[in-house]
């Protein structure tokens, strides 16, 4: 088990899995949500392999499978048999892969603009958000990172200079660019297509699932959710207007309320469903 993690709170286990932006970590993605979630759950904030303080080791096959296996190893290390999973973007794909490969280790799924489960119906690939991400790693300047980060939200004023400075500093650490290159290659390798195109297997994700999407998501536009949601047996969709890819930032209180109610199986008023 090689993952870095932070932990807070008590109750049912909830693993938070971040997205794939430059300089990201579990805490930079979800730190603002931890107090609300830790009031109800044993909240475990993970740095996925090659991000944050987790080492970027080489791996065989696709990243989703590698990361899901590492999360299972972390649960073993912590003595946790089953956990809820809340995944944003890349983390949503890791969560879905874990549900497919290790179904007995997953309780409920909350997926925010999840990678891998999207199949473009209208908007072509690569999306604007992905193009900005690739542009940064081709020319890793603070200005390109700022453009990428401000595109994560509908209201760019939510992305402060301090946030950009922190993420830029983290993105310049030794080995980060190499880890991203290996990570990206795993998604573009045709040999991995069947594993990373998770929408193909959506009908096998039988866990109770909540899919959350920002209507203005420029990375994984919500039209990509429709095929997977149509095929998942036990799913509900929560679409948020005036919200981009970072719902955990832009609609933090709404997300915390909806996710908590879903995971605890209560309605919005806290009444058992």
Residue pairs with C-beta under 8 A, 6 or more apart in sequence:
1 70
1 73
1 74
1 76
1 77
2 49
2 54
2 55
2 57
2 70
3 46
3 47
3 48
3 49
3 54
3 70
3 71
3 73
3 74
4 26
4 46
4 47
4 52
4 53
4 54
5 26
5 44
5 45
5 46
5 47
5 74
6 26
6 27
6 34
6 44
6 45
7 42
7 43
7 44
7 45
8 34
8 35
8 38
8 43
8 45
9 34
9 37
9 38
9 39
9 40
9 41
9 42
9 43
10 41
10 42
11 40
11 41
11 42
12 40
12 41
12 42
12 83
12 84
12 107
12 263
12 264
13 41
13 42
13 44
13 75
13 78
13 80
13 82
13 83
13 84
14 37
14 41
14 42
14 43
14 44
14 83
14 84
14 85
14 86
14 263
15 44
15 46
15 71
15 74
15 75
15 83
15 84
15 85
15 86
15 95
16 26
16 29
16 30
16 33
16 34
16 37
16 43
16 44
16 45
16 46
16 86
16 87
16 91
17 26
17 46
17 48
17 67
17 71
17 85
17 86
17 87
17 88
17 90
17 91
17 92
17 94
17 95
18 24
18 25
18 26
18 28
18 29
18 30
18 46
18 47
18 48
18 51
18 52
18 88
18 89
18 90
18 91
19 29
19 88
19 89
19 90
19 91
19 115
19 245
20 51
20 89
20 90
20 115
20 133
20 183
21 133
21 148
21 149
21 152
21 167
22 133
22 136
22 137
22 140
22 145
22 148
22 167
22 168
22 170
22 171
22 176
22 180
23 145
23 166
23 167
23 168
23 169
23 170
23 171
23 176
24 51
24 52
24 167
24 170
25 47
25 51
25 52
25 53
25 170
26 45
26 46
26 47
26 48
26 51
26 52
27 45
27 52
28 52
28 163
28 166
28 167
28 170
29 88
29 91
29 248
30 45
30 86
30 88
30 248
31 45
32 248
32 249
32 252
33 248
33 252
33 255
33 256
34 43
34 45
36 252
36 253
36 256
36 260
37 43
37 86
37 256
37 259
37 260
40 260
40 263
40 264
41 84
41 263
44 74
44 78
44 83
46 54
46 71
46 74
47 53
47 54
48 54
48 67
48 70
48 90
48 91
48 94
49 55
49 56
49 57
49 59
49 63
49 66
49 67
49 70
50 56
50 57
50 179
50 180
50 182
50 183
51 179
52 170
56 175
56 176
56 178
56 179
56 182
56 183
58 182
59 66
59 182
59 186
60 66
61 186
61 192
61 195
62 186
62 187
62 189
62 192
62 195
62 196
63 90
63 183
63 186
63 187
63 196
64 93
64 94
64 96
64 97
64 116
64 195
64 196
64 198
65 97
65 101
65 195
66 186
67 94
67 97
68 94
68 95
68 97
68 98
68 101
68 102
69 101
71 94
71 98
72 98
72 102
72 105
75 81
75 83
75 105
81 105
82 104
82 105
82 106
82 107
83 105
83 106
83 107
84 106
84 107
84 108
84 109
84 110
84 263
85 95
85 98
85 99
85 106
85 107
85 108
85 109
85 110
86 95
86 110
86 112
86 259
87 93
87 94
87 95
87 96
87 109
87 110
87 111
87 112
87 114
88 112
88 113
88 114
88 246
88 247
88 248
89 112
89 113
89 114
89 115
89 219
89 220
89 245
90 115
91 112
91 114
92 111
92 112
92 113
92 114
92 115
92 116
92 117
93 114
93 115
93 116
93 117
93 196
93 198
95 106
95 109
95 111
95 114
96 109
96 111
96 114
96 116
96 117
96 198
96 205
97 116
97 195
97 198
98 105
98 106
99 106
99 109
99 205
99 207
100 198
100 201
100 204
100 205
103 206
103 207
106 207
107 207
107 263
108 207
108 208
108 209
108 210
108 262
108 263
109 205
109 207
109 208
109 209
109 210
110 209
110 210
110 212
110 259
110 262
110 263
111 117
111 209
111 210
111 211
111 212
112 212
112 213
112 247
112 248
112 255
113 212
113 213
113 214
113 217
113 219
113 220
113 222
113 245
113 247
114 198
114 211
114 220
115 220
116 196
116 197
116 198
116 199
117 198
117 199
117 202
117 211
117 224
117 225
117 228
118 199
118 220
118 221
118 224
118 225
118 228
119 197
119 199
119 224
119 227
119 228
120 221
120 223
120 224
121 223
121 224
121 226
121 227
122 221
122 223
123 221
123 223
123 224
126 134
127 218
127 219
127 220
127 221
128 151
128 218
128 219
129 148
129 151
129 152
129 217
129 218
129 219
129 220
129 245
130 219
132 144
132 147
132 148
132 151
133 148
133 219
135 144
135 147
135 148
136 144
136 145
136 147
136 148
136 171
137 177
137 180
137 181
140 171
140 172
140 177
142 164
142 165
142 168
145 164
145 167
145 168
145 171
146 159
146 164
149 159
149 163
149 164
149 167
150 156
150 159
151 218
151 219
151 244
151 245
152 159
152 218
152 219
152 244
152 245
152 246
152 249
153 159
153 243
153 244
153 245
153 246
153 249
153 250
154 214
154 216
154 242
154 243
154 244
154 250
155 242
155 250
158 246
158 249
158 250
170 176
186 192
186 196
187 196
194 200
198 228
199 224
199 227
199 228
199 231
202 227
202 228
202 229
202 231
202 232
203 231
203 232
203 233
205 232
205 233
206 233
206 234
207 234
208 234
208 262
209 232
209 234
209 235
209 236
210 235
210 236
210 238
210 258
210 259
210 262
211 225
211 228
211 229
211 232
211 235
211 236
211 237
211 238
212 237
212 238
212 239
212 240
212 247
212 255
212 258
212 259
213 220
213 222
213 225
213 237
213 238
213 239
213 240
213 247
214 222
214 240
214 243
214 244
214 245
214 246
214 247
214 250
214 251
215 222
215 239
215 240
215 241
215 242
215 243
216 241
216 242
216 243
216 244
217 243
217 244
217 245
218 244
218 245
219 244
219 245
220 245
222 239
225 237
229 235
229 237
236 262
238 258
240 247
240 251
240 254
242 250
243 250
243 251
244 250
247 254
247 255
248 255
257 268
258 268
261 267
261 268
261 270
265 272
265 273
266 272
266 273
267 273
